[in-house]
Amino acid sequence: MLDSVLTIIPVLFPVLTGAGLLTFRFKERKTLYFWVAGIVILNALAALLMIFTHGAEPFVLFSFTDTLAFVFRVDSLSSFFGTMVSILWVLTTFYAFEYMKHEGHEQRFFAFFIIAFGVVLGLAFAGNMFTLYVFYEFLTLSTIPLVMHAMDGKARHAGKTYIIYMMAGASLAFIGFIFICLYGGNELFTLGGTLDPMLVKGNEELLRFVFLLTFLGFGVKAALFPFSHWLPAASVAPTPVTALLHAVAVVKSGIFAMIRLTYFSFGTELISGSWEQSFLLILAMITILYGSIMALRTPHIKRRFAYSTISNLSYIIFGILLCTPQGMSAALLHLIYHALIKITLFFAAGAILYKTHKEYVYEIGGLARKMPIVFGCMAVASFGLIGVPPFAGFFSKWALATAAVDSGNPLAYVGVMVLILSALLTALYCISLLVKAYFPPKGEQAEGHDPNWLMCAPLIILSAATILVALYPQPLLQAINLIAGIS
């Protein structure tokens, strides 16, 4: 029982300490950094301890009714997501210490930054759809101040866009939550689904349509077209925020909720072969191409990576919608590879902005010679994003294509061609940036230099991690196959 109660510590500790930072003022920056680092590291260790030592026993925090309860449980999917979040949050914290020096209002930033950490872990450790939905909503509330940190016109507009999209998505997701409860599905998440077969019988088409609406609702956070406009707009936020939004926290929480909805609530047996599945697959393929094309057209570096995120998130969504264990496995593999690659790219873009105040591709001619560490890490991440073997992205894209062919779904075959076309577009928008930085026109030479170790160390660690998980993928694949139910 005590072990179960301890599940909520990594959730409550950062929420309470983050709230405390909003009221208590530190006179010195070093003191603030000491406390923030201590809170984040301790919480990450607590989360990892729960993940690696705790079983699947649920903890009921409180119950509203006999069927509506606030439940936490660490299962294999929680462990996967929670581990990724905990490690990447620590690295982002140290990067933010240096980056936020020129942004101002650091204590407010780190307060909400810490609160969001606890909220994302709450979503990861949610044991049923009710708990997940509550933390899904809290995540929006805790990240709005981060998106609007600068509080200028652009930031306020981005915040307004963000909240409008998130409220619309939450409304659609709420419909699904109600139906899941009504049809006996607000039990503990179970691979294969939690709906009562007796209640489902005769209502299959209604429930499939509800699944469609709910998937679209969660798809807002996952930037599914046409609900993706908020993501490039949010690029006005400080780089540590955009890195977390686009690689770890918000968008991946949307993906996480989609997996819970499809595989652990409704179940793939209900969805497979339906027009709803086909519609969503087509939407995912449109999003893949839309994000890639827009990234190629966009000269602003952070916005280019934001559009790239839109595209790559739908790689993961495509895998989820195959509704097969292999599809889920490939989706999870691309989820972790994309998280490592994209947070590296955003950190690199942030380092360029921090040291040179340059934001556009046409401004960085020759800068790679002045910032070898930053652009070296960007090159590694770019090759991974393109899918050049043996870099990480190649294996996840290959897994997605293989799962698509094995599914036997004709639309999935079209999806393979879409993945190939998107890879070509990705090569164009990544390599054009690197060519500009490494091989500028004669006489063009931007000025700058690499930032200090607080920003460079996370970049180097993340770049090394992308290479390591590509060269030695077996431990990660074993964990993912366990989650997907592949023996």
N, C-alpha and C positions, 0 to 999 in steps of 0.2 A: 504493500500500500504506500509506504514511504517513497519507494522508487517512482511510483506513478505520480505522486504529488510533486516530486522534483521536476517533472516534465514542464511545469509552467514557470519555473524559475528563469530560464533563458528568455521567456516572453515578458514576464512582469518586471524583471530587474532593469532592462534598458528603458522600458516605458516609464518607470518611476524615477530612475536617475536622470533620464532626459528631461522629464518634467521639472525635476529639481534644478537643472541647469538654466531653465527659463526664469527662475526666481532668484537664484543665488549668483552674484556677480564676482568674477575673478579679476583682480587688479593686474595680474601679469599673464601674458600669453603663455609662457612656459608652464605655469601652474594649470591653466586650462588644458593644455595639451597633455599634461601628465594625467589628469583625471579622465579625460576623454579616452586616451590610449588604454588606461587601466580598465575602464568600464567595458570598452569594446573587446579587449583581449580576454578579460575574465568571462565575459558573456559568451564569446566564441568558444572558449575552453569548456564552459558549462554545457553549451549546446552539443559540442562534439562528445563530451563525456556521456550525455544522455543518449546520444545516437549510437555510440559503440558499446554501451553497457546495459542499456534498457531494452526490455523485451517489448512485445506488442500489447501489453496490458493497458487498457484505457483508464483515464482519470476523468471523472465527472466533476467539473467545478461546481456547477449547480444546474438544476432542472426547472424549466418553466411548467412543463406538463410531463405526463408519463412518456411521451414520445419526442418532446422537444427539449434537448439537453445541450449544455455547453461542455463538449467532450474533447479531450486531448489524447492523442495516441501517436507513438513513434513507430511507424511501419517502414517497410523497405523504401517506398517512394519518399516518405518524409525524411528518411536518413539521407537519401541521395540529394534532395533539394536543400535540406538544412546544412549539409556539409559544404556544398557549393557556396551557399550564401555566407556562412560563417567565415570561410577562408578568404573569400573575395572582399568581404566587408572590412576585415583587418587591413588588407593591403590598401584599400581605398582610403582608409583613415589616415595612414601615414602620408599617402600622396596628397590628401586634402590639407594636412598641416602646412605644407609649403604653399600649395596653390591658393588657399583661402586668405593668405596674407594681403593680397591686393584686392580682395573682394569686399572686405569689411564685414561687420556684424557677425564675427566668427562664433561667438557664444550662442547666438540664436541659431545659426546654421547647425552647429554640432549638437544642439539640443534636439532638434527635429531629426537630424541624421541618426542619432542614437535611438530615438523613439521608433523611427521607421525600421530599424534593425529588429527590435522586439516584435513589431507588428508582422514583418515578413516571416519570422520564425513562428509566430502564432498561426499564420496561415499554413506554414509547412507542417506543423504538428497538429493541425485540426483533425479531429477524429471522425467528424461527420459534416454534412453539407451546411448545416446551420452554423457551426463554428467557423467553417471556411468562409461562408458568406459574410459574416460579421467582420472578420479580419480583412477580407477583401475590401470592404467599405472603409475600414479604419486606415488601410494603406493609402487610399486616395486622400483622406483628410491629413494624414501625417506627411505626405509628400508635396502637397500644394505649397506650403511655405518654402520648401526647397526650390521648387520650380520658379516661384516669384521672389527669390531671394534679393535680387537687385532692386526690386520695387520701382523700376522705371517703366516707361510706357510699353516697351516690348515685353518685359517680364509680366506686367499686369495683363496684357493681352494673351500671352501664353498661358497664364494661370486661369484666365476666364475660359479659354478654349479647352484647357485640360479638364476643368471641373464640369463643363457642359457635356463633353464626350463621356466622361466617367459616370456622370449621373444617368445619362441615357443608357449606357451599358449596364449599369447596376439595376436599372428598372427592368430590363429584359431578363437579366440573370435572376431577379427576384421571382419572376413568373415561374421559372424552372424550379426554384427552391420550393415554392408553394406546392407544385405538382409532385415533386419528389416526396414531400411530406405526406401529401394526400394518398399517394400510391405506395405507401409503406417503405419509402426509400431513405428516410432520415435515420437509418441505422448506421453502424460503424462502416466506414468505407471498406468494400470487399471487392477484390478483383473478380470481374464477371458481372457486377451490378448488384444493387440492393433493392430493386423494385419487387413487389410481391407479385409472382406470376398469376395468382388468382385474380388480383385487381387489374393487372395489365390486360388480361384476356378480353378481347372485344374492344379495347381502347388503344390498340397499337398505333393507329394512324394519328390520333390526337397526341399521344405521347411523343411520337417522332417529330411532330410539328413543334411541340413544346421544347424538345431537345434542340431543334433548329434555332428557335428564338434564344434559348439560354446560351447556346454555343456562340451565337452572334454577340450576345451580351458580354460574355467573357472575352470575345474576340476584340472588343474595343481596347482593352489593356494590351492585348497581343497585336494591336495595330493591323487587324485584318481589313483589307479594302472593302468598303469605302470609309471605314472608321479610323483611318490612320493619320489624318491631318494633324492631330495633336502632337504626334511624336516629333516631326521636324520642328514644329513651333516651340517645343520644350527645349530645343537645343540652346536657347538663350540662357538657360540655367548654368551655374558654374559647372565646370567639367566633371568634378567628382559626382555631381548629381546626374548629369547626362550619362556618365559611365554606368552608374547604378541603375538608372531608369532603363537604359537601352540594352544592358547586358545581364543584369542580375535581378533587380527588385521588381519593378512594376510589370514590365513586359513578360518576364519569366513567371511572374505570379499568375498572369493571364493564361499562359501556357499550362502551368501547373493545374489551374482550375479546370481547364479544358480536358486534361488527362483524367482528373478525378471525375468529371462529369461523364466522359465517354466510356471509360473502362471500369470505373469504380462505383458509378451510380446507375446510369441507364443500362449499361452493358452493350457490348458490340453486337450481340445477337439480334437485338431490337433494331439496330441502326443499319447493319450491313445490307446492301442491295436496295436501299430505299432511295427515293428521289431526293430526300433531304441530304443524304450522304453525297450524292452526285452534285447537288447544288453547291454544297460547301467545298467539295474538292475543286470544282471549277473556280469558285471564289478564291481559294488558296492559290491556284495556278495564276489567276489574274494578278493577285497581290505580289507573287514572286516576280513576275515580269514588270509590273508597275514600279516596284521598289528599285529594281535593277536599272530600268530605263531612267528613272528620275535621279538616281545616284550618278549615272553617267552624265546627265545634263547639268548637274549642280556643281558650281565651282567652289562654293563654301565648304570647307573641309569637314566641319562637324555635321553640317546638314547632309553632306554626301554620305557620311557614315550612318546618319540617322535613316536615310532612305535605304541604305544597305541593310540596316536592321529590320526594316519593314519587310524586305524581301526574304531575309534569312529566317525570320520568325515563321513565315508561311512555309518554308521548307519543313519546319518542325510540325506545323499544323497539318501539312500534307501527309506526313508520316502518321500522325494521330488518326486522321480520317481514313486511312487504309483499313482500320478496324481489325488488325491482325496483331498477334504478339510480335512478329517481326517488324511491323510498322511502328509499334510502340517502342520497341528496342532502338530502332534507327532514329526515331524522334528524340529519345532521351540522349542518345549519343551526340546528335547534332546540337542539342540543348547545351550540353557541357562544353563541347568544342567551341560553339559560337560564343558562349559566355567568356571563355578565356581569350579568344581572338578579339572580340569586339571591345572588351574592356581595355585591352592593350592598345587598340587603335585609338580609342577615345583619350586614353592617358597620353599617347603620343601627340595627338592633336592639341590637347590641353597644354602640354609642355611647350609646343611651338607658340601657342598663343601667349603663354605666360612669359616666355623669354624674349619674344620678338614682336608681339602684338599683331602678328599676321594671321589672317583667317581664311585666305583664299589660295587656291592651287596656283594661280598665276603669280603669287607673291613670294613663293618659296624656292625660286630658281637657285640652285647651288647650295641650298641650306644644309643638305645632308653632310657636306664636308665640314661644316661648322658644328653640327649636332650629330656626331656619328652614333652615339648610343641611342638617341631617340629614333633616328631613321633606320638604324639597324633593327631595332625592335619592331618598328612599323613594317619593315620589309618582311620579317619573319611572320608577323600576323597577317599581312596581305597575302602572302603565298598560301597560308592556311585557309584564308577566306576564299581565295580562288579555287582551292582544292588541288593544288599541285602536289603530286606524291613526292616524298612520303609525309608531307605536312598534314596536320590534324584534319582539316576540312575534307581532304580526299576520302578518308575512310568513312566519315559520316554520310557524305553524298553518295558514295558507292553503296552503303548500307540502305539508304533511302531508295535508290534506284532498284536494288535487288529485291527489297521488300515490295516495291510497286509491281515488279514483274511477277513475283511469287503470288501476289494477291489475286491475280487473274481478272482484275477489274479493268475493262477497256479504257476507262478514263485514266487509270493509273499509268497505262502505257503512254498516253499523251503527256502525263506528268513527267515521265522520264525525259521526254524531249524538251519540256519546259525547263527542267533542271539543267540540262546541257546548255540550252540557250542562255539561261541566267548565269551559268559559269563563265561563258564567253563574255557577257556584259560585265561581270565582276572583274574579269581580267583586264578589261579596257579601263574601268574607272579606278582600279587599284594601280595598275602599272603606269598609267598616264601620270599619276601623282608622283610615283617613285622616279620616273624618268625625268620629270621636271626638277625634282630635288637633287638627283644624282648627276644628271647630264643637262645642265642649263645651256641656253644659247650663249654663244661667245660674248663675253663682256658682262653677262648677267650674274651677279653674285650677291645673294642676300646675307645679311649679318646676323649673328646670334651665337649662342653656345649652349651646351647641355646644362640642364638644371642640376641642383645638388642631389645628394643621395636619397633624400626623402621622396623625390619624384623618380629618380633613375632606378633605385632598387626595386620598387614594385614593377616597373617596366621590364627589368631584366628577369625577375622571378617569373613573371607571367609569360614572357617569351620562352624561357626555359621550360615552363610547364606545358606550353603548347607543343613543343618538340617532344617532351618526355611522354605525354599521353598518346602521341602519334607513333612513337617508336616502340612503346610498351603498352599497348591498349588492352591486353588480356585481363588484368585485374578489373579495369573499368567495365569491360564487356561482360565479365562474369556477374558483376553487381547489377548491371542493367538487365541482363537476361533473367536474373532472379526476380526483379521487379515485374518484368513482362510475362513471367510464368513460362519461360522457355527453359527446359531442363537441359 
